[in-house]
Amino acid sequence: MNKVYNTIFINGQAFNCAKSMSLKELLVYLEFDLSLIVIEYNNNIVNSYEFKNIFLKPQDKIEIITIVGGG
């Protein structure tokens, strides 16, 4: 069986993901700590509780901003 992929863009770089993948599944797959990131999805900031309800489509643009503590 052939897998079907979507090509999306993460921080400007092309990335192939499974066609039925949610934003949350993508972020977990990429091993991000969901409590330490801010996501811009197609030019809109997304609340973390929405990640599981957003299913990726071809040409979607995702910017991942990692929050870093320091002092």
MMTF fields as JSON, N, C-alpha, C and O atoms, coordinates in Angstrom:
{
  "mmtfVersion": "1.0.0",
  "mmtfProducer": "UNKNOWN",
  "numBonds": 283,
  "numAtoms": 284,
  "numGroups": 71,
  "numChains": 1,
  "numModels": 1,
  "chainsPerModel": [1],
  "groupsPerChain": [71],
  "chainIdList": ["A"],
  "bondAtomList": [4, 2, 8, 6, 12, 10, 16, 14, 20, 18, 24, 22, 28, 26, 32, 30, 36, 34, 40, 38, 44, 42, 48, 46, 52, 50, 56, 54, 60, 58, 64, 62, 68, 66, 72, 70, 76, 74, 80, 78, 84, 82, 88, 86, 92, 90, 96, 94, 100, 98, 104, 102, 108, 106, 112, 110, 116, 114, 120, 118, 124, 122, 128, 126, 132, 130, 136, 134, 140, 138, 144, 142, 148, 146, 152, 150, 156, 154, 160, 158, 164, 162, 168, 166, 172, 170, 176, 174, 180, 178, 184, 182, 188, 186, 192, 190, 196, 194, 200, 198, 204, 202, 208, 206, 212, 210, 216, 214, 220, 218, 224, 222, 228, 226, 232, 230, 236, 234, 240, 238, 244, 242, 248, 246, 252, 250, 256, 254, 260, 258, 264, 262, 268, 266, 272, 270, 276, 274, 280, 278],
  "bondOrderList": [1, 1, 1, 1, 1, 1, 1, 1, 1, 1, 1, 1, 1, 1, 1, 1, 1, 1, 1, 1, 1, 1, 1, 1, 1, 1, 1, 1, 1, 1, 1, 1, 1, 1, 1, 1, 1, 1, 1, 1, 1, 1, 1, 1, 1, 1, 1, 1, 1, 1, 1, 1, 1, 1, 1, 1, 1, 1, 1, 1, 1, 1, 1, 1, 1, 1, 1, 1, 1, 1],
  "groupList": [{"groupName": "MET", "atomNameList": ["N", "CA", "C", "O"], "elementList": ["N", "C", "C", "O"], "formalChargeList": [0, 0, 0, 0], "bondAtomList": [1, 0, 2, 1, 3, 2], "bondOrderList": [1, 1, 2], "singleLetterCode": "M", "chemCompType": "L-PEPTIDE LINKING"}, {"groupName": "ASN", "atomNameList": ["N", "CA", "C", "O"], "elementList": ["N", "C", "C", "O"], "formalChargeList": [0, 0, 0, 0], "bondAtomList": [1, 0, 2, 1, 3, 2], "bondOrderList": [1, 1, 2], "singleLetterCode": "N", "chemCompType": "L-PEPTIDE LINKING"}, {"groupName": "LYS", "atomNameList": ["N", "CA", "C", "O"], "elementList": ["N", "C", "C", "O"], "formalChargeList": [0, 0, 0, 0], "bondAtomList": [1, 0, 2, 1, 3, 2], "bondOrderList": [1, 1, 2], "singleLetterCode": "K", "chemCompType": "L-PEPTIDE LINKING"}, {"groupName": "VAL", "atomNameList": ["N", "CA", "C", "O"], "elementList": ["N", "C", "C", "O"], "formalChargeList": [0, 0, 0, 0], "bondAtomList": [1, 0, 2, 1, 3, 2], "bondOrderList": [1, 1, 2], "singleLetterCode": "V", "chemCompType": "L-PEPTIDE LINKING"}, {"groupName": "TYR", "atomNameList": ["N", "CA", "C", "O"], "elementList": ["N", "C", "C", "O"], "formalChargeList": [0, 0, 0, 0], "bondAtomList": [1, 0, 2, 1, 3, 2], "bondOrderList": [1, 1, 2], "singleLetterCode": "Y", "chemCompType": "L-PEPTIDE LINKING"}, {"groupName": "THR", "atomNameList": ["N", "CA", "C", "O"], "elementList": ["N", "C", "C", "O"], "formalChargeList": [0, 0, 0, 0], "bondAtomList": [1, 0, 2, 1, 3, 2], "bondOrderList": [1, 1, 2], "singleLetterCode": "T", "chemCompType": "L-PEPTIDE LINKING"}, {"groupName": "ILE", "atomNameList": ["N", "CA", "C", "O"], "elementList": ["N", "C", "C", "O"], "formalChargeList": [0, 0, 0, 0], "bondAtomList": [1, 0, 2, 1, 3, 2], "bondOrderList": [1, 1, 2], "singleLetterCode": "I", "chemCompType": "L-PEPTIDE LINKING"}, {"groupName": "PHE", "atomNameList": ["N", "CA", "C", "O"], "elementList": ["N", "C", "C", "O"], "formalChargeList": [0, 0, 0, 0], "bondAtomList": [1, 0, 2, 1, 3, 2], "bondOrderList": [1, 1, 2], "singleLetterCode": "F", "chemCompType": "L-PEPTIDE LINKING"}, {"groupName": "GLY", "atomNameList": ["N", "CA", "C", "O"], "elementList": ["N", "C", "C", "O"], "formalChargeList": [0, 0, 0, 0], "bondAtomList": [1, 0, 2, 1, 3, 2], "bondOrderList": [1, 1, 2], "singleLetterCode": "G", "chemCompType": "PEPTIDE LINKING"}, {"groupName": "GLN", "atomNameList": ["N", "CA", "C", "O"], "elementList": ["N", "C", "C", "O"], "formalChargeList": [0, 0, 0, 0], "bondAtomList": [1, 0, 2, 1, 3, 2], "bondOrderList": [1, 1, 2], "singleLetterCode": "Q", "chemCompType": "L-PEPTIDE LINKING"}, {"groupName": "ALA", "atomNameList": ["N", "CA", "C", "O"], "elementList": ["N", "C", "C", "O"], "formalChargeList": [0, 0, 0, 0], "bondAtomList": [1, 0, 2, 1, 3, 2], "bondOrderList": [1, 1, 2], "singleLetterCode": "A", "chemCompType": "L-PEPTIDE LINKING"}, {"groupName": "CYS", "atomNameList": ["N", "CA", "C", "O"], "elementList": ["N", "C", "C", "O"], "formalChargeList": [0, 0, 0, 0], "bondAtomList": [1, 0, 2, 1, 3, 2], "bondOrderList": [1, 1, 2], "singleLetterCode": "C", "chemCompType": "L-PEPTIDE LINKING"}, {"groupName": "SER", "atomNameList": ["N", "CA", "C", "O"], "elementList": ["N", "C", "C", "O"], "formalChargeList": [0, 0, 0, 0], "bondAtomList": [1, 0, 2, 1, 3, 2], "bondOrderList": [1, 1, 2], "singleLetterCode": "S", "chemCompType": "L-PEPTIDE LINKING"}, {"groupName": "LEU", "atomNameList": ["N", "CA", "C", "O"], "elementList": ["N", "C", "C", "O"], "formalChargeList": [0, 0, 0, 0], "bondAtomList": [1, 0, 2, 1, 3, 2], "bondOrderList": [1, 1, 2], "singleLetterCode": "L", "chemCompType": "L-PEPTIDE LINKING"}, {"groupName": "GLU", "atomNameList": ["N", "CA", "C", "O"], "elementList": ["N", "C", "C", "O"], "formalChargeList": [0, 0, 0, 0], "bondAtomList": [1, 0, 2, 1, 3, 2], "bondOrderList": [1, 1, 2], "singleLetterCode": "E", "chemCompType": "L-PEPTIDE LINKING"}, {"groupName": "ASP", "atomNameList": ["N", "CA", "C", "O"], "elementList": ["N", "C", "C", "O"], "formalChargeList": [0, 0, 0, 0], "bondAtomList": [1, 0, 2, 1, 3, 2], "bondOrderList": [1, 1, 2], "singleLetterCode": "D", "chemCompType": "L-PEPTIDE LINKING"}, {"groupName": "PRO", "atomNameList": ["N", "CA", "C", "O"], "elementList": ["N", "C", "C", "O"], "formalChargeList": [0, 0, 0, 0], "bondAtomList": [1, 0, 2, 1, 3, 2], "bondOrderList": [1, 1, 2], "singleLetterCode": "P", "chemCompType": "L-PEPTIDE LINKING"}],
  "groupTypeList": [0, 1, 2, 3, 4, 1, 5, 6, 7, 6, 1, 8, 9, 10, 7, 1, 11, 10, 2, 12, 0, 12, 13, 2, 14, 13, 13, 3, 4, 13, 14, 7, 15, 13, 12, 13, 6, 3, 6, 14, 4, 1, 1, 1, 6, 3, 1, 12, 4, 14, 7, 2, 1, 6, 7, 13, 2, 16, 9, 15, 2, 6, 14, 6, 6, 5, 6, 3, 8, 8, 8],
  "groupIdList": [1, 2, 3, 4, 5, 6, 7, 8, 9, 10, 11, 12, 13, 14, 15, 16, 17, 18, 19, 20, 21, 22, 23, 24, 25, 26, 27, 28, 29, 30, 31, 32, 33, 34, 35, 36, 37, 38, 39, 40, 41, 42, 43, 44, 45, 46, 47, 48, 49, 50, 51, 52, 53, 54, 55, 56, 57, 58, 59, 60, 61, 62, 63, 64, 65, 66, 67, 68, 69, 70, 71],
  "secStructList": [7, 7, 7, 7, 3, 3, 3, 3, 3, 3, 6, 6, 3, 3, 3, 3, 3, 3, 6, 6, 7, 5, 2, 2, 2, 2, 2, 2, 2, 6, 6, 7, 7, 4, 4, 4, 3, 3, 3, 3, 3, 6, 6, 3, 3, 3, 7, 4, 4, 4, 4, 4, 4, 7, 5, 7, 7, 6, 6, 7, 3, 3, 3, 3, 3, 3, 7, 7, 7, 7, 7],
  "xCoordList": [0.843, 0.0, 0.88, 1.801, 0.6, 1.362, 0.811, -0.402, 1.705, 1.29, 1.089, 1.775, 0.16, -0.097, 0.4, 0.103, 1.153, 1.758, 1.293, 0.921, 1.324, 1.158, 2.529, 3.317, 2.815, 4.013, 3.595, 2.8, 4.147, 3.89, 5.225, 6.27, 5.183, 6.405, 6.518, 5.626, 7.646, 7.918, 9.109, 10.209, 8.888, 9.924, 10.602, 11.82, 9.792, 10.279, 10.838, 11.168, 10.955, 11.522, 10.414, 9.526, 10.473, 9.492, 9.616, 10.718, 8.47, 8.426, 7.249, 6.144, 7.471, 6.392, 5.846, 6.605, 4.533, 3.892, 2.724, 2.237, 2.286, 1.136, -0.087, -0.297, -0.88, -2.028, -3.037, -3.7, -3.163, -4.169, -3.593, -4.232, -2.411, -1.722, -2.281, -2.532, -2.461, -2.87, -1.629, -0.513, -1.834, -0.727, -0.091, 1.134, -0.906, -0.364, 0.487, 1.58, -0.002, 0.765, 2.101, 3.117, 2.101, 3.341, 4.326, 5.501, 3.858, 4.739, 5.293, 6.451, 4.474, 4.944, 5.965, 6.996, 5.69, 6.625, 7.979, 9.022, 7.96, 9.195, 9.819, 10.842, 9.201, 9.702, 9.795, 10.746, 8.793, 8.718, 7.99, 7.054, 8.424, 7.706, 6.566, 6.807, 5.338, 4.192, 3.961, 3.29, 4.508, 4.325, 5.365, 5.277, 6.349, 7.422, 7.512, 8.572, 6.398, 6.42, 5.211, 4.179, 5.368, 4.277, 4.208, 5.235, 2.992, 2.814, 2.054, 1.013, 2.615, 1.906, 1.537, 2.412, 0.251, -0.26, -0.958, -1.99, -0.384, -0.928, -1.178, -2.249, -0.165, -0.154, -1.067, -1.363, -1.513, -2.337, -1.734, -1.346, -1.656, -1.193, -2.286, -3.472, -1.868, -2.81, -2.617, -1.487, -3.71, -3.654, -3.368, -3.821, -2.622, -2.198, -3.373, -3.255, -4.497, -5.649, -6.269, -7.081, -5.903, -6.416, -5.548, -5.98, -4.341, -3.4, -4.02, -3.804, -4.783, -5.325, -6.467, -6.825, -7.039, -8.175, -7.775, -8.622, -6.506, -6.033, -5.37, -4.37, -5.927, -5.359, -4.66, -5.215, -3.438, -2.564, -3.013, -3.445, -2.896, -3.261, -2.04, -1.119, -2.018, -0.878, -0.623, -1.555, 0.646, 1.114, 0.872, 1.104, 0.411, 0.273, 1.631, 2.668, 1.607, 2.838, 2.776, 1.845, 3.807, 3.882, 5.192, 6.265, 5.097, 6.286, 6.27, 5.277, 7.369, 7.494, 8.489, 9.656, 8.017, 8.862, 9.044, 8.068, 10.279, 10.589, 10.843, 11.605, 10.2, 10.385, 11.576, 11.627, 12.518, 13.733, 13.808, 13.691, 14.004, 14.155, 15.613, 16.511, 15.829, 17.2, 17.21, 16.179, 18.375, 18.404, 19.734, 19.92],
  "yCoordList": [-1.186, 0.0, 1.238, 1.354, 2.15, 3.399, 4.402, 4.583, 5.048, 6.105, 7.398, 7.643, 8.206, 9.487, 10.568, 10.545, 11.509, 12.558, 13.938, 14.163, 14.852, 16.279, 16.917, 16.538, 17.865, 18.672, 19.963, 20.736, 20.181, 21.4, 22.117, 21.607, 23.294, 24.054, 24.36, 24.961, 23.929, 24.169, 25.1, 24.754, 26.283, 27.318, 27.518, 27.676, 27.507, 27.78, 26.593, 26.721, 25.429, 24.237, 23.243, 22.977, 22.696, 21.7, 20.453, 20.036, 19.867, 18.68, 17.83, 18.346, 16.53, 15.614, 14.957, 14.428, 14.991, 14.358, 13.513, 13.693, 12.601, 11.756, 12.632, 13.633, 12.245, 13.056, 13.266, 14.302, 12.313, 12.413, 12.939, 12.796, 13.541, 13.948, 15.275, 16.225, 15.292, 16.538, 17.346, 16.827, 18.597, 19.452, 18.893, 18.893, 18.418, 17.849, 16.616, 16.474, 15.727, 14.533, 14.9, 14.259, 15.923, 16.384, 16.88, 16.514, 17.702, 18.269, 17.197, 17.268, 16.206, 15.084, 14.27, 13.88, 14.008, 13.271, 13.976, 13.324, 15.304, 16.089, 16.295, 16.968, 15.714, 15.708, 17.09, 17.386, 17.939, 19.235, 19.082, 18.291, 19.846, 19.945, 20.93, 22.126, 20.443, 21.271, 22.438, 23.406, 22.354, 23.447, 24.556, 25.603, 24.33, 25.316, 25.851, 26.308, 25.798, 26.312, 27.198, 27.095, 28.063, 28.868, 28.507, 28.425, 28.291, 27.888, 28.952, 29.447, 29.285, 30.111, 29.183, 28.601, 29.044, 28.147, 28.99, 29.609, 29.001, 29.814, 31.261, 31.825, 31.833, 33.244, 33.572, 34.742, 32.561, 32.78, 32.032, 30.87, 32.706, 32.047, 31.071, 31.405, 29.864, 28.81, 28.476, 28.308, 28.38, 27.943, 26.449, 25.697, 26.026, 24.619, 23.653, 22.519, 24.06, 23.16, 22.902, 21.988, 23.686, 23.49, 22.555, 22.119, 22.236, 21.447, 20.144, 19.765, 19.459, 18.145, 18.253, 17.261, 19.445, 19.637, 20.174, 20.318, 20.468, 21.008, 19.883, 19.321, 19.555, 18.516, 19.18, 20.057, 18.746, 19.404, 19.171, 18.08, 20.242, 20.213, 20.596, 21.227, 20.224, 20.584, 22.099, 22.902, 22.46, 23.839, 24.641, 25.85, 23.986, 24.691, 25.224, 24.627, 26.357, 26.976, 27.015, 27.556, 26.419, 26.343, 26.971, 26.612, 27.897, 28.47, 28.001, 28.167, 27.419, 26.904, 27.779, 27.873, 28.419, 29.27, 28.577, 28.295, 28.307, 27.639, 28.684, 29.629, 28.505, 29.403, 28.909, 27.745, 29.794, 29.444, 30.327, 31.549, 29.702, 30.453, 30.828, 30.209, 31.807, 32.21, 33.395, 33.835, 33.874, 35.006, 35.674, 36.65],
  "zCoordList": [0.0, 0.0, 0.0, 0.809, -0.896, -0.959, 0.035, 0.144, 0.753, 1.678, 0.89, -0.102, 1.332, 0.694, 1.642, 2.836, 1.104, 1.925, 1.496, 0.345, 2.449, 2.191, 2.311, 3.177, 1.464, 1.636, 2.313, 1.779, 3.504, 4.264, 4.437, 4.033, 5.036, 5.267, 6.754, 7.352, 7.342, 8.754, 8.831, 8.399, 9.384, 9.47, 8.109, 8.026, 7.051, 5.704, 4.947, 3.768, 5.596, 4.961, 4.601, 5.41, 3.382, 2.958, 3.826, 4.183, 4.158, 4.997, 4.535, 4.37, 4.323, 3.951, 5.207, 6.02, 5.363, 6.51, 6.023, 4.907, 6.858, 6.524, 6.282, 6.967, 5.31, 4.912, 6.038, 6.081, 6.938, 8.003, 9.317, 10.36, 9.294, 10.52, 11.062, 10.32, 12.383, 13.036, 13.398, 13.393, 13.706, 14.126, 15.395, 15.523, 16.331, 17.571, 17.273, 17.821, 16.413, 16.059, 15.426, 15.696, 14.591, 13.961, 15.012, 14.986, 15.923, 16.945, 17.877, 18.288, 18.21, 19.038, 18.254, 18.802, 16.974, 16.118, 16.057, 16.059, 16.002, 15.934, 17.311, 17.438, 18.342, 19.721, 20.362, 21.085, 20.088, 20.754, 22.078, 22.194, 23.079, 24.345, 24.104, 23.945, 24.076, 23.708, 24.658, 24.301, 25.859, 26.812, 26.622, 27.263, 25.745, 25.559, 24.138, 23.711, 23.397, 22.029, 21.763, 22.427, 20.781, 20.244, 18.766, 18.093, 18.263, 16.879, 16.105, 16.536, 14.944, 13.971, 12.825, 12.184, 12.57, 11.536, 10.472, 10.73, 9.284, 8.185, 8.629, 8.405, 9.257, 9.677, 10.86, 11.1, 11.597, 12.783, 13.961, 13.836, 15.114, 16.331, 16.78, 16.775, 17.167, 17.543, 19.02, 19.477, 19.76, 21.151, 21.198, 20.336, 22.201, 22.281, 22.364, 21.899, 22.936, 23.013, 21.639, 21.497, 20.629, 19.269, 18.431, 17.364, 18.883, 18.081, 17.576, 16.425, 18.419, 18.047, 17.032, 16.397, 16.877, 15.973, 14.605, 13.723, 14.424, 13.145, 12.371, 12.816, 11.212, 10.36, 9.186, 8.526, 8.941, 7.984, 6.547, 6.174, 5.747, 4.338, 3.513, 4.033, 2.229, 1.384, 1.399, 1.358, 1.458, 1.408, 2.697, 2.717, 3.768, 5.045, 5.471, 5.183, 6.162, 6.659, 8.187, 8.783, 8.795, 10.252, 10.702, 10.215, 11.621, 12.255, 13.707, 14.416, 14.133, 15.495, 16.237, 15.856, 17.303, 18.121, 19.465, 20.16, 19.825, 21.091, 22.165, 21.96, 23.308, 24.438, 25.257, 25.656, 25.499, 26.243, 27.476, 27.384, 28.626, 29.865, 30.072, 29.503, 30.857, 31.144, 32.088, 32.598, 32.291, 33.206, 33.234, 33.96]
}
